[in-house]
Amino acid sequence: MRLLLFCLLPALAFAQPAADTLRLPKLTPVAIAERQFQAEFGVTYVTLANGLQVALRPVTGNTTNPADSSVYIKLERLYQPTAYSGRDLTTLRIASYLVRKSGVANLNARQLESYLKSRRMYMTPTGNRLSTGVDLQTGKSQLEAAFQVLHAFVTQPSADTSAYRAALTGLIAGYRRPATNVTIRRAREPSLEEIVSDTLRHVLNCPADQLTADNLADISPGRAYALFREAYGNANQIRCTIAGNFELEAVIRLLQQYPGNWPSSTKKTRLKLRDDCSFPVSRLQKVSYLPKAGSAVVSEVLLTTYRTVVPGETNLVDVFARVFQKRLSERLKQGGLSNQVLVARQPGGIVNGVSRQNRRVGVLVKVTCQPEQVNGVKAVLGTELKRLLQEPITDAEAEPYKARAAQNEAYANQSGYFWNLLLWTSIYAGDWPMQSNTGAKVATAKHLQDTARRFATTRDVISLTFLPESRR
């Protein structure tokens, strides 16, 4: 028996992969289909043979030493919107978050954490309604290791259901951990469904109407990983940020070897980028929805500015979004078309990667309606966009929001902790867009009119997408 155990010990020792190794198949670098340099933005675009488009931009990594620069890598495959249901998207967001918690195929969560720490890297999952991704930050010497982790993360998500459920349980336990200084007793103990729903809504930053207790029926490891693989394999959109001091050609070679071997997209777009890096699509682009759907969702009307945001302009966009939501909601109700309208500021990418103000900003419009009302909603939306040119946002329409900002500013001066709590709740409650009264002071009638006209006349990425609402 001892002899048998002695013989098996070497095999058992290698049964689990070491924390400092990743078992990846031998990858052959793929060819570059297209490469171009956009001088205006300083961006190098590389299209790989599998259809993945990569944007590489040098950014300043150290404001005190401009010579210390890095390369901002954005991995993004262009896509046509697909008919994911609301539950599918919720499950995909959860999988994107929990796959890091449960590890990858050949590294469990603890080994993955050890692997990253040994290389002084960190990895955070990212995700929104139609995209999912991961962020990596590392030093120059560990760039290939970062790509190896990313490759395993994309192609080999863990199938360990126990690890997945443990990660989900950790979220629940963290939410239920009582604070020592809280003495307020709740009227009743929340149910497990409410706890999970509320926890995931906060962790994943889901809108309130995007996640309910009914979604728990689809939060299963098998379905989550199937959607996760599908999202990467069919390439709705893949985004990745790797920050560090890298050489451009070295990065491109690694892109050919690792992301170049990701599955080819089955949903390739025929749209080409214009010179200003925007898509030449019509203002309202209709995407067909399933005929048996009980209702359709105007999922996205993205009005992007693609220009530097001046101080205070972000708050102007917030005011514009609130007033435009009120206008649009009133017009749709008059026509009996919809009673669910959401308009919110859509943050874009940082232009140079260093300035909080140097940011692109857009507006997201979401409307819920019946399938037979789609054309009517489309017409009303187009009319309201034209109306902005004739009747732009006025100071009177923005006055209630500015008054609320002044009230919040007074609370902020009394208690910094309460102000932070107020900001946190406002993000999810959606009752107040501004962060301080300082931003409200620049929301004058003239500035509001300029903001409204700019969104009404923009020719950047604007799309209108209709997706079926899940009836499972």
Buried (B, 14 or more C-beta within 10 A) or exposed (E): EEEEEEEEEEEEEEEEBEBEEBEBEEBEBBEBEEEEEBEEBEBBBBBBBBBBBBBBBBBBBEEEEEEEBBBBBBBBBBBBBBBBBBBBBBBBBBBBBBBBBBBBBBBBBEBBBBBBEEBEBEBEBBBBBBBBBBBBBBBEEBBBBBBBBBBBBBBBBBEBBEBBBBBBEEBBEEBEEEEEEEEEEEEEEEEEEEBBBBBBBBBBEBEEEBBBBBBBEBBBBEBBBBBBBBBBBBBBBBBBBBBBBBEEEEBBBBBBBBBBBBBBBEBEBEEEBEEEBBBEBEBBBBBEBBEEBEBBBBBBBBBBBBBBBEEBBBBBBBBBBBBBBBBBBEBBEEEEBBEEBBBBBBBBBBBBBEEEEEBBBBBBBBBBBBBEBBEBBBEBBEEBBEBBEEEBBEBEBBEEBBEBBEEBBEEBEEEEEEBEEBBEEBEBEBEBBBBBBEBBEBBBBEBBBBBBBBBBEBEBBBBBBBBBBBEE
